Amino acid sequence: MENKITAGTKVEGNWGAMIPVSEGEVIYTTTQIINGKAKAVAAIEWDRYDDEGLEIESDVQIVDLSEIRAHGERSVNGSPVGIHLAV
């Protein structure tokens, strides 16, 4: 899956009960050295909206590419929580 994720890839974050879903976009992918090991990572810009649905700010999060799942894929224990490719 990692080779399908590039700048411009749309993603969804399913965070659970209080903030159910966020929309975002990969702004770049790169390799970082973490604890002496090379890791493929993506920078995701998450959109944030106010109560009227107007965009108020964006957050950028760096995540390991292996943490981004296919749309609809669940964790080993069946949880839908996590970052997924958008459709």
HELIX and SHEET records of a PDB file:
HELIX    1   1 GLU A    2  LYS A    4  5                                   3    
HELIX    2   2 LEU A   65  GLU A   67  5                                   3    
SHEET    1   A 6 GLU A  55  ASP A  64  0                                        
SHEET    2   A 6 LYS A  37  TYR A  49 -1                                        
SHEET    3   A 6 VAL A  21  ILE A  34 -1                                        
SHEET    4   A 6 LYS A  10  ASN A  14 -1                                        
SHEET    5   A 6 GLY A  82  LEU A  85 -1                                        
SHEET    6   A 6 ILE A  68  ARG A  69  1                                        
END                                                                             
